[in-house]
Amino acid sequence: LNGGVGGTSIQQHQRDDLKPSLPANIYGSLLYRAIKSNLANSVKAIFWYQGESNGSAAYFDNFKNLYEDWKLDFPNVQKIYVVQIHHGCGAGDHSALREIQRRLPETYSDIEVISTMGLSGHDGCHYTLDGYLRLAKNIFPLVQKEFYQGTDEPAMYPPNIKRAYFSKQDYSEITLEFQKEQSILNVQNDTLINGTQIFLKDYFALDGQWKQIKELQVEGNKLKLELKSAGQVNTISYLPEVNYHDINTVYQGPYLMNQNQLGALSFDKFPIEKEIPT
């Protein structure tokens, strides 16, 4: 059942509590069709790909309301798949909004976050057919695992940051650890865009400042960042709001990937631990 409407905000998808299944709005239209086809109690999964028409303000609260209404009207939902939006479409503080989406499983254990980072054919808002096919192929193994006796493999999940900490006593190196410990990280090759050399290391920000990383090094599920200037910082972010730093073009890579070519989820102002692990 398709409940999507292009260019809509999360507010437009909210339930009318007085007339929940009235087909005059987006939520009501979806619920009306589910009820009329006797499927409301049979829905097993919901896919949510939205956010380009919102900023981060009140996004979590609106999603919380929507989540609770889904659980009320579709009581047998077992899994909700949330696609972290790609950078480059719409207005607002999307880096912060993507961070809200990335962290939803911390609140809701039945949510799985899907990455769009590194998908091919992105034009700023949409994808070519190849991009959409790749997105479907990325989602399918997770659904197969949940509902169709599929296997659970670490490479099916996008890398998701778990910890960030200083890993040298002189504060010249930061280590990022990613979830799904068996997953192996890969750094895409640096590239040339409109005659400008693009380095992935320049798209990690320390306390909001870009181009502070001298070198990247992968060790399994860890990414080590050698700093240009040693010193304590508090937060780290990955990927720009929209464009390359010095080019008016939507960022299209390079990306941090896993061995299955799934792009790492973007993160914003992730805290860096000061205590150096022993």
C-alpha positions, 0 to 999 in steps of 0.5 A, spaced: 500 500 500 503 506 497 502 512 502 507 516 499 506 523 496 511 527 493 514 534 496 510 533 503 512 535 510 512 530 516 506 534 519 502 533 512 502 525 514 499 526 521 493 522 523 486 526 524 484 523 531 477 525 530 476 522 523 482 517 522 480 513 516 477 519 512 480 519 505 481 526 505 488 526 507 494 522 506 494 518 513 486 517 512 487 515 505 492 510 507 488 507 513 482 507 509 485 503 503 488 498 509 481 497 512 477 496 506 481 491 503 481 488 510 489 488 511 490 493 517 491 487 522 495 484 517 501 489 515 507 487 517 512 492 515 512 500 514 517 503 510 518 511 511 522 515 506 521 522 508 524 529 510 527 533 505 521 538 506 522 538 513 528 541 518 530 538 524 525 542 529 520 538 532 521 532 527 522 527 532 516 529 536 512 529 529 515 522 528 513 519 535 506 521 534 506 518 527 509 512 530 504 511 535 499 512 531 501 506 526 502 502 532 494 503 534 492 503 527 496 497 524 497 493 531 501 487 528 507 491 525 513 488 526 518 492 523 519 499 521 524 501 515 526 508 515 531 511 510 536 516 512 535 522 506 540 523 502 543 530 502 542 535 497 534 536 496 530 541 499 531 546 505 533 546 512 538 543 517 538 536 514 545 534 517 541 535 524 535 531 521 539 526 518 542 525 525 535 524 528 533 519 523 540 515 524 538 515 532 531 513 531 533 505 533 536 508 540 528 509 542 525 504 538 528 497 537 523 495 531 526 501 527 532 499 522 535 505 518 537 504 511 542 508 508 542 512 501 549 514 501 553 512 495 547 511 491 548 512 484 544 516 479 542 522 484 540 528 481 540 532 488 533 530 489 531 523 486 535 518 482 536 514 476 533 507 475 539 504 477 539 508 484 532 506 485 534 499 484 540 499 488 536 502 494 531 496 493 537 491 493 540 494 499 533 494 503 531 487 501 536 482 505 533 486 511 526 484 509 528 477 507 532 476 514 526 479 518 520 475 514 522 470 509 528 466 513 533 470 510 540 469 513 543 475 518 550 478 515 553 484 518 555 486 511 547 487 510 547 493 514 550 500 513 556 502 517 553 506 523 558 510 528 558 507 535 564 511 538 569 516 537 575 517 542 582 520 542 587 514 540 593 518 542 596 521 548 597 527 544 590 528 541 593 528 534 588 522 532 581 520 533 578 513 532 571 512 530 568 505 531 562 503 527 557 498 529 556 491 526 563 489 528 564 484 523 563 489 518 569 491 514 570 499 512 572 501 505 574 508 503 572 510 496 578 513 492 579 520 492 576 524 485 576 530 481 570 534 480 570 540 475 577 540 476 578 540 483 581 534 487 576 531 492 578 528 498 574 524 503 578 526 509 576 533 508 568 531 509 569 530 516 568 536 521 571 537 528 567 542 532 564 544 525 570 546 522 572 542 515 579 540 512 582 538 519 584 531 517 591 530 515 590 522 513 585 516 514 586 509 515 581 503 516 582 498 521 576 493 520 570 496 523 575 502 525 577 509 522 583 512 524 583 520 523 590 523 523 589 531 525 593 536 522 593 540 528 593 536 535 588 538 540 582 537 544 575 537 540 568 536 542 564 533 536 565 530 529 560 530 523 560 526 517 558 529 510 556 536 508 549 539 508 549 539 501 554 541 496 562 540 496 566 545 500 568 550 494 564 547 488 556 549 487 555 542 486 551 537 490 556 532 494 556 525 490 562 522 494 567 519 495 564 516 501 565 511 507 562 504 505 562 497 507 564 491 504 557 490 501 558 497 498 553 500 503 554 507 505 555 509 512 550 513 515 551 520 516 552 523 523 552 530 525 556 533 532 557 526 534 561 527 541 568 525 542 570 522 548 576 525 552 578 519 555 583 515 551 582 507 552 587 503 555 
